[in-house]
Amino acid sequence: MKDSTKKAQIKRFFECLKERPMTTKMAAEKLGIQRCNLTRYVAYLEKRNLITVVQEKPCEITSHQAKYYSTDPMYFKPETQSELFPPKTKSKVYDL
């Protein structure tokens, strides 16, 4: 497969998942892209933090338990990075 074809498929997949969360099977049916390719694209997008799992529930097509993915930013959990340098407070034990 040509590199330009892969990029076009990733872009179509990315945009499809912005519309609503869905499984790779549902996206494959909608887009006409092989599911094995979509699985690779999920890994590619996960490495770049561009996709998230919204929920796990039965797929609308297969009725098997599956992950529903989304690229819509509203579904991403907010980052909770701890403070590298917390504000200085006076110690209750040692009044410094």
C-alpha positions as CSV (number, residue, x, y, z in Angstrom):
1,M,0.0,0.0,0.0
2,K,1.3,3.4,-0.9
3,D,2.2,5.8,1.9
4,S,-0.2,8.4,0.5
5,T,-3.0,5.8,0.7
6,K,-2.2,5.1,4.4
7,K,-2.1,8.8,5.3
8,A,-5.5,9.3,3.5
9,Q,-7.0,6.3,5.4
10,I,-5.7,7.5,8.7
11,K,-7.1,10.9,8.1
12,R,-10.5,9.5,7.1
13,F,-10.5,7.2,10.2
14,F,-9.5,10.1,12.5
15,E,-12.3,12.3,11.1
16,C,-14.8,9.4,11.4
17,L,-14.0,9.0,15.1
18,K,-14.5,12.7,15.7
19,E,-18.2,12.3,14.7
20,R,-19.0,9.7,17.3
21,P,-17.3,6.9,19.3
22,M,-17.2,3.6,17.5
23,T,-15.4,0.2,17.4
24,T,-12.9,-0.6,14.7
25,K,-15.5,-3.0,13.2
26,M,-18.1,-0.2,12.9
27,A,-15.5,2.1,11.4
28,A,-14.4,-0.6,8.9
29,E,-18.1,-1.1,7.8
30,K,-18.6,2.7,7.5
31,L,-15.3,3.6,5.7
32,G,-14.7,0.4,3.7
33,I,-11.2,0.1,5.1
34,Q,-10.0,-3.3,6.3
35,R,-10.3,-3.8,10.0
36,C,-6.7,-5.0,10.3
37,N,-5.5,-1.7,8.9
38,L,-7.7,0.2,11.3
39,T,-6.2,-1.7,14.2
40,R,-2.7,-0.6,13.1
41,Y,-4.0,3.0,12.8
42,V,-5.4,2.8,16.4
43,A,-1.9,1.9,17.6
44,Y,-0.4,4.7,15.5
45,L,-2.8,7.3,17.0
46,E,-2.4,5.9,20.5
47,K,1.4,6.5,20.4
48,R,0.6,10.1,19.5
49,N,-2.1,10.5,22.1
50,L,-4.7,11.3,19.4
51,I,-7.2,8.6,20.3
52,T,-8.9,7.5,23.4
53,V,-11.1,4.6,24.6
54,V,-14.4,6.1,25.6
55,Q,-16.0,2.9,26.9
56,E,-16.2,-0.9,26.5
57,K,-19.6,-2.4,25.7
58,P,-21.0,-4.8,23.1
59,C,-20.4,-3.8,19.5
60,E,-23.5,-2.7,17.6
61,I,-22.5,-5.0,14.7
62,T,-21.0,-8.1,16.3
63,S,-22.6,-7.9,19.8
64,H,-19.2,-8.9,21.3
65,Q,-17.5,-6.8,24.0
66,A,-15.4,-4.2,22.3
67,K,-13.7,-0.8,22.8
68,Y,-15.3,2.3,21.5
69,Y,-12.7,4.8,20.3
70,S,-12.9,8.5,19.8
71,T,-10.6,11.3,18.6
72,D,-12.9,14.0,19.8
73,P,-11.1,16.1,22.5
74,M,-14.1,16.2,24.7
75,Y,-13.7,12.5,25.5
76,F,-10.0,12.8,26.6
77,K,-9.4,12.7,30.3
78,P,-7.7,15.9,31.6
79,E,-4.1,15.6,32.3
80,T,-3.3,15.3,36.0
81,Q,0.4,15.9,36.1
82,S,1.8,16.3,39.6
83,E,3.6,19.5,40.3
84,L,7.3,19.2,39.8
85,F,8.1,22.0,42.1
86,P,5.2,22.4,44.6
87,P,4.8,25.8,46.3
88,K,7.0,26.2,49.3
89,T,5.1,26.0,52.6
90,K,6.4,26.4,56.1
91,S,7.0,23.2,57.9
92,K,4.8,22.7,60.9
93,V,7.6,20.8,62.6
94,Y,10.4,23.2,61.8
95,D,9.6,26.8,61.6
96,L,12.1,27.8,58.9
